[in-house]
């Protein structure tokens, strides 16, 4: 089964995941121009405009490699509580942000479930990077960050997984928050990730996280300054996307998959990594 191609094909312009990302990238600067594409050809043209059919053929073959598909599997797992990585806390807090149901304090200390979730997702980013670009951490991070989808996934993490739930912590500064996040990644994130994928996988992903320090601190700073317009943009459709009006009571288990944003971003990341490697093979 062509996992990457299937994932690209299944999400279109009207999906809520796309609306979330479009709203984010319109309201928080720093990311590449946002465009939705339905296939590997779109990923290739985004990475290398004007690339020929030979590049597409190589990219399609690379996208079928087990490690590339494993990276996408992890992105999908970050959306689903029953796969052992994601937690209900993430969706619950996105919802409660728009209903006024969340606590007034937006800190790691006041919301330990959400903080643990952020740590897991940071480990997940590192894992995906090492699977897509095996090699020295600095080289891996550089190639990851050269992808438009790589920039998008870090900006999404900074804005939605950190800035929205932990705005009070961000007042301390991005450097302090990055240190807290890497601590969470090596603690709860490492434990949860290790139970699902093994401790060796955690070690591989952990080694690369420091190589993402500069871009993540930049995106955390940008996101912290644009929380209000981002919230206003998301408020227009997030409650309806979750199928709830004003209460979490009785929220169906299926709602946990209502916003598969990590799957959407992960498919683009895997596709663009394959395209990049088709243009410039790994050393």
C-alpha positions in Angstrom: 0.0 0.0 0.0 1.4 3.4 -1.0 0.8 5.1 2.4 2.2 8.5 1.5 0.4 8.8 -1.8 -2.9 7.7 -0.2 -2.6 10.2 2.6 -2.0 13.1 0.2 -5.0 12.1 -1.9 -7.4 11.8 1.0 -7.2 15.4 2.3 -8.6 18.3 0.3 -9.2 22.0 0.5 -12.4 21.7 2.5 -11.1 19.4 5.2 -10.8 21.0 8.7 -7.2 20.0 8.9 -6.4 22.1 5.9 -8.5 25.0 7.3 -6.6 24.8 10.6 -3.2 25.0 8.8 -4.3 27.7 6.4 -5.6 29.8 9.3 -2.3 29.2 11.2 0.0 30.1 8.3 -2.1 33.2 7.5 -1.9 34.6 11.0 1.6 33.5 12.2 4.4 34.7 9.9 7.6 32.8 9.3 6.4 29.8 7.3 6.5 29.2 3.5 3.5 30.1 1.2 0.8 27.5 2.0 -0.5 25.3 -0.9 -2.4 22.1 -0.9 -1.4 19.4 -3.4 -3.0 15.9 -3.9 -0.1 13.8 -5.0 3.7 13.3 -5.2 3.9 15.4 -8.3 2.8 18.4 -6.3 5.4 17.6 -3.6 8.1 17.4 -6.2 7.2 20.7 -7.8 7.1 22.4 -4.4 10.6 21.2 -3.6 12.1 21.6 -7.1 9.9 23.7 -9.5 10.3 22.5 -13.0 11.6 19.0 -12.1 11.1 16.4 -14.7 9.5 13.0 -14.8 12.7 11.3 -13.8 12.7 13.1 -10.5 9.0 12.2 -9.9 9.7 8.5 -10.6 12.6 8.5 -8.1 10.6 10.3 -5.5 7.7 7.9 -5.8 10.1 5.0 -5.2 11.6 6.6 -2.2 8.2 7.3 -0.7 7.6 3.6 -0.6 10.6 2.9 1.5 9.8 1.4 5.0 11.5 4.3 6.9 9.6 6.9 5.0 6.3 5.1 5.6 7.3 4.7 9.3 7.7 8.4 9.6 4.1 8.9 8.3 2.8 6.2 10.6 4.2 8.1 13.6 2.6 11.3 12.4 -0.7 9.5 12.2 -0.2 8.0 15.7 0.2 11.5 17.1 -3.4 12.2 16.1 -5.0 9.1 17.7 -5.2 8.4 21.4 -5.7 4.6 20.9 -2.3 4.3 19.2 -0.5 5.1 22.4 1.3 8.4 21.6 -1.4 11.1 21.5 -3.6 12.0 24.4 -7.1 13.3 24.8 -5.6 16.3 26.5 -4.5 17.9 23.2 -8.0 17.9 21.6 -9.7 18.7 24.9 -7.7 21.8 25.4 -8.1 23.0 21.8 -11.8 22.7 22.3 -11.9 24.3 25.7 -9.9 27.3 24.5 -12.9 28.3 22.3 -15.6 27.6 24.9 -14.0 29.4 27.8 -13.9 26.1 29.7 -10.1 26.0 30.3 -8.3 27.2 33.3 -7.1 30.8 33.3 -3.5 29.8 34.0 -1.8 28.6 30.7 1.4 27.0 32.0 3.1 23.6 31.9 2.5 23.3 35.7 -1.3 23.9 35.4 -1.8 21.4 32.6 0.6 18.5 32.9 -1.3 16.3 30.5 -1.0 18.8 27.7 2.7 19.4 28.6 3.4 15.7 28.4 1.6 15.7 25.0 3.9 18.5 23.7 6.9 16.4 24.8 5.7 13.4 22.9 5.1 15.4 19.8 8.6 16.9 20.0 10.1 13.4 20.2 7.8 12.5 17.2 9.3 15.3 15.1 12.8 14.1 15.9 11.8 10.5 15.1 10.4 11.5 11.7 13.4 13.6 10.8 15.8 10.7 11.5 13.7 8.3 9.5 13.5 10.7 6.5 17.1 11.9 6.6 19.3 9.3 8.3 22.8 10.7 9.0 24.5 13.3 11.2 22.0 15.3 13.3 23.0 18.7 11.9 22.8 17.4 8.3 19.4 15.8 9.0 18.0 19.0 10.6 19.3 21.2 7.8 17.6 19.0 5.1 14.4 18.8 7.2 14.3 22.6 7.6 15.0 23.1 3.9 11.6 21.6 3.1 8.5 23.8 3.2 6.7 21.0 5.0 9.5 20.8 7.5 9.1 24.5 8.3 5.3 24.1 8.5 5.4 21.2 11.0 7.7 23.1 13.3 5.6 26.2 13.1 2.5 24.2 13.8 4.1 22.6 16.8 5.2 26.0 18.1 1.9 27.6 17.6 -0.8 25.0 18.4 1.0 22.6 20.7 2.9 25.3 22.7 1.8 28.9 22.2 -2.0 28.3 22.5 -1.9 26.1 25.6 1.1 27.6 27.3 1.0 31.3 26.5 2.0 32.2 30.1 5.2 30.2 29.9 6.1 31.9 26.6 6.2 35.2 28.5 9.4 33.8 30.0 11.0 33.7 26.6 11.5 31.1 23.8 14.9 29.9 25.1 13.4 29.0 28.5 10.4 27.3 26.9 12.7 25.2 24.5 14.6 24.0 27.5 11.4 23.0 29.2 10.2 21.2 26.1 13.4 19.2 25.7 13.1 18.2 29.4 9.5 17.0 28.7 10.7 15.1 25.6 13.4 13.3 27.6 10.9 12.5 30.4 7.3 11.7 29.7 7.8 11.9 25.9 10.6 9.4 26.0 8.7 7.0 28.2 5.5 7.1 26.1 7.4 6.9 22.8 9.6 4.1 24.1 6.6 2.0 25.0 5.2 2.2 21.5 8.3 2.2 19.3 11.2 1.0 21.6 13.9 2.9 23.4 16.3 2.8 20.5 13.9 4.9 18.5 13.7 7.4 21.3 17.5 7.7 21.5 17.7 8.3 17.7 15.2 11.1 17.8 16.5 12.6 21.0 20.0 13.2 19.5 18.6 15.5 16.8 16.4 17.8 18.9 19.2 20.2 19.8 19.8 20.7 16.1 16.2 22.2 15.9 16.9 24.7 18.7 17.4 27.8 16.5 14.3 27.4 14.3 12.1 26.3 17.1 13.0 29.2 19.3 12.4 31.5 16.3 8.9 30.0 15.7 8.0 30.0 19.4 8.8 33.7 19.5 6.7 34.4 16.4 3.8 32.3 17.6 3.8 34.0 21.1 3.3 37.4 19.4 0.4 36.2 17.2 -1.8 34.1 19.6 -4.7 36.6 19.5 -5.2 36.7 15.7 -4.6 32.9 15.5 -7.3 32.3 18.1 -9.7 34.6 16.4 -9.2 32.8 13.1 -9.6 29.3 14.6 -12.7 30.3 16.6 -14.7 30.6 13.4 -14.8 26.8 12.8 -13.0 24.7 15.4 -16.0 24.0 17.7 -18.1 22.8 14.7 -15.1 20.8 13.5 -15.2 18.9 16.8 -18.9 18.3 16.6 -19.7 20.0 19.8 -21.5 23.2 20.8 -20.6 24.2 24.3 -19.7 21.2 26.3 -17.3 18.2 26.3 -19.9 16.0 27.9 -20.7 13.0 25.7 -18.1 13.8 23.1 -17.9 10.7 20.9 -14.6 8.7 20.8 -14.6 9.3 17.0 -14.2 13.0 17.6 -10.6 12.3 18.6 -9.8 11.9 14.9 -11.8 15.0 13.9 -8.7 17.0 13.3 -6.0 14.7 11.8 -3.6 17.6 11.3 -0.5 15.7 12.2 -1.4 13.1 9.5 -1.9 15.9 6.9 1.4 17.6 7.8 3.3 14.3 8.1 2.2 13.1 4.7 3.5 16.4 3.2 6.7 16.0 5.1 7.3 12.5 3.9 6.4 13.4 0.3 8.7 16.4 0.3 11.5 14.5 1.9 11.2 11.8 -0.8 11.2 14.6 -3.4 14.3 16.2 -1.9 16.2 12.9 -1.8 15.2 12.3 -5.5 16.8 15.6 -6.3 19.8 15.3 -4.0 20.5 11.8 -2.8 21.6 11.1 0.8 25.4 11.2 1.2 
